[in-house]
Structure formats: C-alpha cells, structure tokens
C-alpha cells in the first residue's frame, strides 16, 4: 500500500470543535440515576407503599414492618446493580477497540470514538470497520454478514465504500472516513436490528410472566376480598387482613434475588478477567453441554513458527527460501502462516510485483506474481486437488503440524487458482500448545460437557493437537471433502478440520437442532458467524475486533484456563436461583390461592402482614440469599419453571389444605380468631421448613447450621415475641392440634410431591 499523510493535528482539532467526531451513539449501561429510578419506582414498590399507607391510616403500626423488608430489598438490589455497572464500565473501557489512523504521516493507535471525519484509517485482516469509509489505496476482502446476513465475503478496492459493522477478512488498505457518529450505517440501525439473536433466557421469561400475571390479578382480588371481608370484622381489621393477603402475593424478593445473584456473578467473573457483555448469558453457561473450541488461540497459543522446509521435485533449499523471502517481503503479514514465514525469512526484495492475491479463509491460498514467476502458498489439498504425488511427505508431517504447500507457475495470477502448478516444497509450521489446555479439557470431561474441536487446519494436524491435550476416542473429518449435511456429522465426530466459516456456523446450528446447548470459543473473523449462532459465545481479547464484538463473554487476558471458572459461575448462579426461587414462588402460590378462596368463605383472612413477615423472614428471605451464593457445579436439566414448581407447588398446596382443615376444625372445636391465626402461622412455617429441608438435601455444614439456626429462631419468636407477631399463648389444646395437623401436613406434602412428579413426567411442558 502506498504511503499516505492523513490529517494534521490542527485539522483534527478543528473537526473536533465542529463536533465531527465518531462519538459513541450507544449507551452501554444504564446511568446510576436510571438504576435508582428503575429499582425504586416499580409497580410492586408502589403497591407495597400503598398497602403500607393503608395500614398506617388504620393505626396498626407494627404491621408496617414488612416495609422494612421492601426497603432493604430495593436498597440491596440498587447497590448491587450500581456495583455491577461500575465493574462492567471499567472492563468495557479496558476492552474498547482501537483503530490505527494516519496523522501527519505517522501511524497512531486511538480509541474508535476519537476518530474524526476525513481521518485515514489503516485496515488489516481481523479489523472491524468502525466508520463508513472509502478506500484510497489497497485491496481487502470484507465480510458483511453482520449487516446483510450474506456469509460470502466481497472484494473491495480503491474508490469503493466500506460500511461500519463489517470486518476485514484478508488484505489491507487505507480508507478515508466519510461518516462518523450517528451518520454511520450501524448507528442508523436500531439496537434490536443490530443483534437479531433474541435473548434466550428462561429465568427472565419466567419472572416476567409471574410479574405480569400477579400485576393483573392483584388489584381485582384486593377489591373483591375487601368487600367480602367487611362482614367478618371491623374496618381496620379488614384493611389489615386484605393487606396481608396482597403482600403474600407479591414476589418482590424473587426479582431481587435474581438481579443480585447475576450482578454478583458479573463481579466474580470480573476478578477472573472475564467481561460479561450480556447478563443473561450466565444462564446459558449453566446449561452448556457442548463446547466448540477453535484450535488456534484457545488450545494452542497461536504463536506459529516455521519448524522445517521440505524440498520436493528436485527444488533446492535456497530456491524455497528465496521464494518465501520474496513473498513475505511484499505481502501483508495478515495471517499467522505468513507472519511466521516473515518472522524467519523476510528480507529486502526489489523485484517488481505484478499482482498479489491475498489469503482468505474461504479460498485457503494466497499468491504473488513477479515479472518472470508467480508463487502460490496454501493448503495442499486445495492447490493440488490430487495429493497422491506428495502423500508420503504429507503423512509424515501433516499429522502433527500445519503443512503448507509452496508452488510456482510461469504466468501472472488472477483471483482463480491455476489448474496446473509446479510443486516446490512443503513449509512445516508448528503451533505451541497452551500449558493449561489439558487441565481445562479434563475439567469439562468431569463435568459431562462434550468437546468439539473445530479448525481450518488439516484434520490430521488438529487430531494430533487433540491427542496432545488429552482427547480420547478421536474421530476426525475433513470438511473440505464432506458433502453430508452438518446434522448428520455433528454428533458423529469430535474433530473437524478444513472447516470454512459457514461450515462452523452450520455445525453450531446442527448441534442445537440435536438438542445440545452449545458454547463456542473463538478469536478470529472466521469464527464470527459461529460465535453469533452459539447459545453462549466466548471471545479471546487478543483476537479480532469482530470476534469480541459479537461475543457475550470476552476473556480479557485471553486465557482459556478461565473457562472452567466461567462455567462453574454460571452453574452456581442459575442452580441457586432455581433452588431459592422455589421458596419465593411457594409463598406467591399459597397466598394467591388463599386470597381467591377467602373471597367465598365467611371467615376472616387468617394472617396479618407482620405474621407473614415472620414466616417469610425465617423460611424464605434469610435462607434464599445464603443458599443462592453457595458453590454449585451441577449441570441444569429440564425447564426452570418445571424444576421450581416441582418443589414449590406441593408445599403451597399443603399449606392451603392445612389452613382449610384448620377452618373446618374451628366449626367443631371452639377456636378464637387469634387461635386460628396462630395455628395457621405455625403450620405454614413448619410446612415451609419441609420445603427448606428438601432443597437443602444433601446437608453440608453450612446448610445444617443454617437450618438449625432458622428453626430455633422461628420457635423463639413464636414463644417469646408472640405479642409482636399477634400470636396467642400455646395451650395444650393448640399443641395437640399442631402435632396432629403437622402429621397430616407431612402426608399431604408427600402425596402432592409424588403427584406432581408423576404429572411432570407424563406431560411435556
């Protein structure tokens, strides 16, 4: 490429003063003000404070205690989200892409948001085109798949426009910026259109559905319950009981639990130099059962070196060295093969160049034409088609190295591979394997995660690398010779060689179609399509802008050894959210059912707000947040809503039946309203402890101590704080009823549990 001068610093300052800068048109995270507004001014908070006002107006001040829990929940959620925002912003700043511009004839690395209109940008393979530009010299192969959806790359040369959002596959050029900021093509696309892939989060969908249904039901139920309860007591008592019913229906703790745990996960992953670009991808990590790895940059260090030259057809070693020297001097070092050759053989060469064919991952060859000879470098099976004449040498080297064929022809090259070439020799290039690769893959194996190794290299080379890092039962396939649909081979093989970018994507699609949850790691432009298609995409920070841009997670230190920590954090978060959600949903279900039932019963609602606060605190609030932060490496199976309902629904139904039985008994045994309320509180608490026991099994030291402490706390509050919680003294009659009803509750709990498990097996949710 010819040298260019670019803008002067004086011109840049004038353009900046005029606002012609590529300012960031996207808001990466919510502002602190937005976070506070979204956490404090919610529908459920308005409902809670409205209900609190009603309690205040009737003078039952102790029943306002539930507002303390609401305030604490909101405060904790806000603080955690702000901390998470600051962590993400800090990591995003460290990870922000750089651009190479020419100013005053000197190359400078600047942030992409410091580019001004008219800047000259230098582009090479792997760079993202961050501003709409026009090429002024050079030629590049551009992938516009993220803009047009078309996977085929297109050639761009002088005077042609290139669009922001596309990526350079190969070649190099200088381009003048013609649009900045909101005028860029990508800035004109809405955030939804930029990333068509929908967030596939069961947790988010699950919580949104609960909030939606409760929001619809809570006001009419409250009005009807108030009207129905007016005959059962005074106006003040009616307000207190209706408020208790509605408070129980609100699952505000579930929203807090989810946002807090995910926010903590983001901060924990940040300690391992992992940038989370999409919060709910943590959920997909927990479900991953297949990891597709790009060999170069993940299993290997990506540091290629020429280890051997193998002359063929009587070619001398000097001829091969001269050819490689001439190629590497004049061609861009825009791929690892040419970079390794250049590092060892590049020296000054003044031969006149007639044509350069840059390397592309689709074509898998490159070439250069001089006045008397043209040289071609690329994959042997691509250049020769029939490799039988060099099979002996290929068998010797290809199984453990990247083997590149050097050929020559006596005419000028064009974009089409010549049908007849003269073989000169093989260039043997080796790649260093990461020290941590073996232990990382062993971790995945122990966790029941299947590994697929995908590479553009010779399948024998990839298989050799796989064996070096502990792969067992290696089954490899050459994708350049395979005409079978991806869905027929995706599960059959575990090592894929000579894979083109679209084939990588096809393999991901096929694995997902076969029922797998797929994570993909990569670092190059040729990984972009597959990364975007994967359920969870992980990019190396040392890789291309393209890979980082479309990935949900970025390993900032490019250390593959972080992957076990990433997967473990995902499983810990979602398993614990799922387990603790059972506690919250149980309360919402039984409170909603009771509110509906008491619309038709001529009895007072059996709870006051402070009594529900007692039960919720010891059986939901405290245990859910402690259990939600425990280590948990189990892979998630099944749908979240089914897994949660399996635990919560039997308990909720048991509580409802307990209360109905208590109401029925009161028709035959004289019980005061306070005694009925006391029985309901104690039986609800004991039944909730049955659920807590079930989700705590198997017990460890923490769970055993937690369960014991909470049970003692519950008993202490019933015995010594009964006036605060509006409970009556436990006489012999009540104690006998508690024991009898608890025994009935155990039977009901087991019946409902078995029933729901049988139903869930028969019905596909």
Secondary structure as the mmCIF struct_conf table of DSSP 4:
data_model
#
loop_
_struct_conf.conf_type_id
_struct_conf.id
_struct_conf.beg_label_comp_id
_struct_conf.beg_label_asym_id
_struct_conf.beg_label_seq_id
_struct_conf.end_label_comp_id
_struct_conf.end_label_asym_id
_struct_conf.end_label_seq_id
STRN STRN1 UNK A 7 UNK A 7
HELX_RH_AL_P HELX_RH_AL_P1 UNK A 9 UNK A 17
TURN_TY1_P TURN_TY1_P1 UNK A 18 UNK A 19
STRN STRN2 UNK A 21 UNK A 21
BEND BEND1 UNK A 26 UNK A 26
BEND BEND2 UNK A 29 UNK A 29
HELX_RH_AL_P HELX_RH_AL_P2 UNK A 32 UNK A 40
BEND BEND3 UNK A 41 UNK A 41
HELX_RH_AL_P HELX_RH_AL_P3 UNK A 43 UNK A 57
TURN_TY1_P TURN_TY1_P2 UNK A 58 UNK A 59
HELX_RH_3T_P HELX_RH_3T_P1 UNK A 61 UNK A 64
HELX_RH_AL_P HELX_RH_AL_P4 UNK A 65 UNK A 95
STRN STRN3 UNK A 98 UNK A 103
TURN_TY1_P TURN_TY1_P3 UNK A 104 UNK A 105
STRN STRN4 UNK A 106 UNK A 111
HELX_RH_3T_P HELX_RH_3T_P2 UNK A 112 UNK A 114
STRN STRN5 UNK A 116 UNK A 116
TURN_TY1_P TURN_TY1_P4 UNK A 117 UNK A 118
STRN STRN6 UNK A 120 UNK A 124
TURN_TY1_P TURN_TY1_P5 UNK A 125 UNK A 126
STRN STRN7 UNK A 128 UNK A 128
BEND BEND4 UNK A 131 UNK A 131
STRN STRN8 UNK A 133 UNK A 143
HELX_RH_AL_P HELX_RH_AL_P5 UNK A 145 UNK A 148
BEND BEND5 UNK A 152 UNK A 152
STRN STRN9 UNK A 154 UNK A 156
TURN_TY1_P TURN_TY1_P6 UNK A 158 UNK A 159
STRN STRN10 UNK A 161 UNK A 162
TURN_TY1_P TURN_TY1_P7 UNK A 164 UNK A 165
STRN STRN11 UNK A 167 UNK A 177
HELX_RH_3T_P HELX_RH_3T_P3 UNK A 181 UNK A 183
BEND BEND6 UNK A 184 UNK A 184
TURN_TY1_P TURN_TY1_P8 UNK A 185 UNK A 185
HELX_RH_3T_P HELX_RH_3T_P4 UNK A 186 UNK A 188
BEND BEND7 UNK A 189 UNK A 189
HELX_RH_AL_P HELX_RH_AL_P6 UNK A 191 UNK A 194
BEND BEND8 UNK A 197 UNK A 197
HELX_LH_PP_P HELX_LH_PP_P1 UNK A 198 UNK A 199
HELX_RH_AL_P HELX_RH_AL_P7 UNK A 202 UNK A 229
HELX_RH_3T_P HELX_RH_3T_P5 UNK A 230 UNK A 232
BEND BEND9 UNK A 233 UNK A 233
HELX_RH_AL_P HELX_RH_AL_P8 UNK A 235 UNK A 249
HELX_RH_AL_P HELX_RH_AL_P9 UNK A 252 UNK A 271
TURN_TY1_P TURN_TY1_P9 UNK A 272 UNK A 273
STRN STRN12 UNK A 274 UNK A 276
BEND BEND10 UNK A 277 UNK A 278
TURN_TY1_P TURN_TY1_P10 UNK A 279 UNK A 280
HELX_RH_AL_P HELX_RH_AL_P10 UNK A 281 UNK A 287
STRN STRN13 UNK A 290 UNK A 294
HELX_RH_PI_P HELX_RH_PI_P1 UNK A 295 UNK A 299
STRN STRN14 UNK A 300 UNK A 311
TURN_TY1_P TURN_TY1_P11 UNK A 313 UNK A 314
HELX_RH_AL_P HELX_RH_AL_P11 UNK A 317 UNK A 330
BEND BEND11 UNK A 331 UNK A 331
BEND BEND12 UNK A 335 UNK A 335
HELX_RH_AL_P HELX_RH_AL_P12 UNK A 336 UNK A 345
HELX_LH_PP_P HELX_LH_PP_P2 UNK A 351 UNK A 352
STRN STRN15 UNK A 353 UNK A 357
TURN_TY1_P TURN_TY1_P12 UNK A 361 UNK A 363
STRN STRN16 UNK A 365 UNK A 370
BEND BEND13 UNK A 371 UNK A 372
STRN STRN17 UNK A 374 UNK A 379
HELX_RH_AL_P HELX_RH_AL_P13 UNK A 380 UNK A 384
BEND BEND14 UNK A 385 UNK A 385
HELX_RH_3T_P HELX_RH_3T_P6 UNK A 388 UNK A 390
HELX_RH_AL_P HELX_RH_AL_P14 UNK A 391 UNK A 397
TURN_TY1_P TURN_TY1_P13 UNK A 398 UNK A 400
BEND BEND15 UNK A 401 UNK A 401
STRN STRN18 UNK A 402 UNK A 409
BEND BEND16 UNK A 410 UNK A 411
BEND BEND17 UNK A 415 UNK A 416
HELX_LH_PP_P HELX_LH_PP_P3 UNK A 417 UNK A 418
BEND BEND18 UNK A 419 UNK A 419
STRN STRN19 UNK A 422 UNK A 433
HELX_LH_PP_P HELX_LH_PP_P4 UNK A 434 UNK A 434
TURN_TY1_P TURN_TY1_P14 UNK A 435 UNK A 436
HELX_RH_AL_P HELX_RH_AL_P15 UNK A 437 UNK A 446
TURN_TY1_P TURN_TY1_P15 UNK A 447 UNK A 448
STRN STRN20 UNK A 450 UNK A 454
BEND BEND19 UNK A 456 UNK A 457
HELX_RH_AL_P HELX_RH_AL_P16 UNK A 459 UNK A 468
TURN_TY1_P TURN_TY1_P16 UNK A 469 UNK A 470
BEND BEND20 UNK A 473 UNK A 473
STRN STRN21 UNK A 476 UNK A 478
HELX_RH_3T_P HELX_RH_3T_P7 UNK A 479 UNK A 481
BEND BEND21 UNK A 484 UNK A 484
HELX_RH_AL_P HELX_RH_AL_P17 UNK A 486 UNK A 489
TURN_TY1_P TURN_TY1_P17 UNK A 490 UNK A 492
BEND BEND22 UNK A 494 UNK A 494
STRN STRN22 UNK A 495 UNK A 497
BEND BEND23 UNK A 498 UNK A 498
HELX_RH_AL_P HELX_RH_AL_P18 UNK A 501 UNK A 513
TURN_TY1_P TURN_TY1_P18 UNK A 514 UNK A 515
STRN STRN23 UNK A 518 UNK A 522
BEND BEND24 UNK A 524 UNK A 524
HELX_RH_3T_P HELX_RH_3T_P8 UNK A 525 UNK A 527
HELX_RH_AL_P HELX_RH_AL_P19 UNK A 528 UNK A 533
BEND BEND25 UNK A 534 UNK A 535
STRN STRN24 UNK A 536 UNK A 540
TURN_TY1_P TURN_TY1_P19 UNK A 541 UNK A 542
BEND BEND26 UNK A 543 UNK A 543
HELX_RH_AL_P HELX_RH_AL_P20 UNK A 545 UNK A 550
BEND BEND27 UNK A 552 UNK A 552
STRN STRN25 UNK A 553 UNK A 555
TURN_TY1_P TURN_TY1_P20 UNK A 556 UNK A 557
HELX_RH_3T_P HELX_RH_3T_P9 UNK A 560 UNK A 562
HELX_RH_AL_P HELX_RH_AL_P21 UNK A 563 UNK A 597
TURN_TY1_P TURN_TY1_P21 UNK A 598 UNK A 599
BEND BEND28 UNK A 600 UNK A 603
BEND BEND29 UNK A 606 UNK A 606
HELX_RH_AL_P HELX_RH_AL_P22 UNK A 609 UNK A 616
HELX_RH_PI_P HELX_RH_PI_P2 UNK A 617 UNK A 621
HELX_RH_AL_P HELX_RH_AL_P23 UNK A 622 UNK A 627
TURN_TY1_P TURN_TY1_P22 UNK A 628 UNK A 629
BEND BEND30 UNK A 630 UNK A 630
HELX_LH_PP_P HELX_LH_PP_P5 UNK A 634 UNK A 636
BEND BEND31 UNK A 638 UNK A 638
HELX_RH_AL_P HELX_RH_AL_P24 UNK A 640 UNK A 666
TURN_TY1_P TURN_TY1_P23 UNK A 667 UNK A 668
BEND BEND32 UNK A 669 UNK A 669
HELX_RH_AL_P HELX_RH_AL_P25 UNK A 673 UNK A 696
HELX_LH_PP_P HELX_LH_PP_P6 UNK A 697 UNK A 697
BEND BEND33 UNK A 698 UNK A 698
HELX_LH_PP_P HELX_LH_PP_P7 UNK A 699 UNK A 699
HELX_RH_AL_P HELX_RH_AL_P26 UNK A 701 UNK A 720
BEND BEND34 UNK A 721 UNK A 721
TURN_TY1_P TURN_TY1_P24 UNK A 722 UNK A 726
HELX_RH_AL_P HELX_RH_AL_P27 UNK A 732 UNK A 762
BEND BEND35 UNK A 763 UNK A 763
#
